[in-house]
Amino acid sequence: MKVSQRIQVYQALAQALCPPTIEVATWVADGTLRRLLEQALPGDVIALRPLEQAGTSEEILDNLRQEYYRLFLNPRHHLELAESVYKPWATAGMARVPFAHEQGLLMGESARHLLELYRLTNWIAPVEFPARPDHLALELAFMVHLVEHSSLGDQIQFLHDHLDWLTDLVQAAGQWQPPSFYTALLQAVRTWVEQERRLRDQREE
C-alpha cells in the first residue's frame, strides 16, 4: 500500500474517533469511510457495513453524537479510549508508587511517554482530550506524523509500544449493547493496526 493511502486511513480513523463533526457524518452518509476501509481491509467487508448509515448528514451527525456520548462520555459509565487505562500505571522508575501496578487509571506511563514524544517531535495534537494524551484518536493522528516524517522502523516500534492494547479495548466495547457505528469502527482500527504491524515483512511502494 502506498504511503499516501496509509496516511489517508490513519487520518480518517483518527477523525472518526474524535467528537462527531459534519465532515465525518458526511463520510458515513455517502459511504466514503466504508469504501476507504474496504480498500484497506478487503477481508472485512461485512464487518464494515455498520460504517455506512442511511439518512442525511445532519441526521447521521445527531445519531453519532448520541452514540459518542453513550459510549465514551457518559459520566455514570463509559468506555475509555486512553491507553493508560488498559495497562499498569507504571512498570519502571515509579514502581514504588502504591498504585503503580494497577490498571484503569489515567496518565500512566504510556501517557507520560507520549507527552515526551510529542515534545521531541514538536507535534501538536489536533484535538485536546484532557488528561488523555494517549487517547486512541491522538495515537492514530500521531501515526500520520510518523508515516510522513519517520522511518518504517520507527513506525512499527510505535505500533508495538503504543497500539498494542486494542484487543482489550475491542473486548470491552463488545460488552456494550446494541452494537453501534463505534464498536464496528474500533474493530476496524484493531484490524488495521494488526495489518500495519506486519509491514516490517513487506515492502512499501
RAVENPE-V392696 format. One record per residue. N is the residue number from 1. RES is the residue in three letters. OMEGA is omega in radians with two decimals (* if undefined). Layout:
BEGIN
n: {N;N}
res: {RES;RES}
omega: {OMEGA;OMEGA}
END
This chain:
BEGIN
n: {1;2;3;4;5;6;7;8;9;10;11;12;13;14;15;16;17;18;19;20;21;22;23;24;25;26;27;28;29;30;31;32;33;34;35;36;37;38;39;40;41;42;43;44;45;46;47;48;49;50;51;52;53;54;55;56;57;58;59;60;61;62;63;64;65;66;67;68;69;70;71;72;73;74;75;76;77;78;79;80;81;82;83;84;85;86;87;88;89;90;91;92;93;94;95;96;97;98;99;100;101;102;103;104;105;106;107;108;109;110;111;112;113;114;115;116;117;118;119;120;121;122;123;124;125;126;127;128;129;130;131;132;133;134;135;136;137;138;139;140;141;142;143;144;145;146;147;148;149;150;151;152;153;154;155;156;157;158;159;160;161;162;163;164;165;166;167;168;169;170;171;172;173;174;175;176;177;178;179;180;181;182;183;184;185;186;187;188;189;190;191;192;193;194;195;196;197;198;199;200;201;202;203;204;205}
res: {MET;LYS;VAL;SER;GLN;ARG;ILE;GLN;VAL;TYR;GLN;ALA;LEU;ALA;GLN;ALA;LEU;CYS;PRO;PRO;THR;ILE;GLU;VAL;ALA;THR;TRP;VAL;ALA;ASP;GLY;THR;LEU;ARG;ARG;LEU;LEU;GLU;GLN;ALA;LEU;PRO;GLY;ASP;VAL;ILE;ALA;LEU;ARG;PRO;LEU;GLU;GLN;ALA;GLY;THR;SER;GLU;GLU;ILE;LEU;ASP;ASN;LEU;ARG;GLN;GLU;TYR;TYR;ARG;LEU;PHE;LEU;ASN;PRO;ARG;HIS;HIS;LEU;GLU;LEU;ALA;GLU;SER;VAL;TYR;LYS;PRO;TRP;ALA;THR;ALA;GLY;MET;ALA;ARG;VAL;PRO;PHE;ALA;HIS;GLU;GLN;GLY;LEU;LEU;MET;GLY;GLU;SER;ALA;ARG;HIS;LEU;LEU;GLU;LEU;TYR;ARG;LEU;THR;ASN;TRP;ILE;ALA;PRO;VAL;GLU;PHE;PRO;ALA;ARG;PRO;ASP;HIS;LEU;ALA;LEU;GLU;LEU;ALA;PHE;MET;VAL;HIS;LEU;VAL;GLU;HIS;SER;SER;LEU;GLY;ASP;GLN;ILE;GLN;PHE;LEU;HIS;ASP;HIS;LEU;ASP;TRP;LEU;THR;ASP;LEU;VAL;GLN;ALA;ALA;GLY;GLN;TRP;GLN;PRO;PRO;SER;PHE;TYR;THR;ALA;LEU;LEU;GLN;ALA;VAL;ARG;THR;TRP;VAL;GLU;GLN;GLU;ARG;ARG;LEU;ARG;ASP;GLN;ARG;GLU;GLU}
omega: {-3.12;3.13;-3.12;3.11;3.11;3.11;-3.13;3.14;3.12;3.13;-3.12;3.14;3.13;-3.13;-3.11;3.13;3.00;3.05;-2.99;3.08;3.11;3.11;3.12;3.12;3.11;3.07;3.14;-3.08;-3.08;3.07;-3.10;-3.10;-3.14;-3.12;3.11;-3.09;3.04;3.08;-3.12;-3.07;-3.02;-3.14;-3.04;-3.04;-3.10;-3.12;-3.09;-3.09;3.13;-3.12;3.00;-3.07;3.11;3.11;3.09;3.11;-3.13;3.12;3.14;3.09;3.10;3.12;-3.12;3.11;3.11;3.14;3.14;3.11;-3.09;-3.06;-2.91;-3.03;-3.10;-3.07;3.13;-3.10;-3.14;3.10;-3.08;-3.13;3.13;-3.11;-3.07;-3.06;-3.05;-3.12;3.02;-3.07;3.09;3.10;-3.13;3.07;-3.11;-3.07;-3.13;3.07;-3.03;-3.08;-3.03;-3.04;-3.14;3.06;3.11;-3.10;3.09;3.07;3.07;-3.06;-3.12;3.13;-3.12;3.10;3.13;3.09;3.11;3.10;3.12;-3.13;-3.09;-3.10;-3.12;-3.12;3.12;-3.11;-3.13;3.13;3.13;3.02;-3.05;3.11;-3.11;3.05;3.10;3.04;-3.07;3.13;3.13;3.11;3.10;3.10;3.11;3.07;3.05;3.12;-3.11;3.13;-3.13;-2.92;-3.05;3.14;3.09;3.12;3.11;3.12;3.14;3.12;3.13;3.12;-3.14;-3.09;-2.94;3.10;-3.13;-3.06;-2.98;3.08;3.09;3.13;-3.13;3.08;3.09;3.14;-3.13;3.13;-3.13;-3.14;-0.06;3.06;-3.04;3.03;-3.02;3.08;3.06;3.13;3.14;3.07;3.12;3.10;-3.14;-3.13;3.12;-3.12;3.09;3.10;3.14;-3.12;3.10;-3.08;-3.13;-3.11;-3.11;3.12;3.12;3.10;*}
END
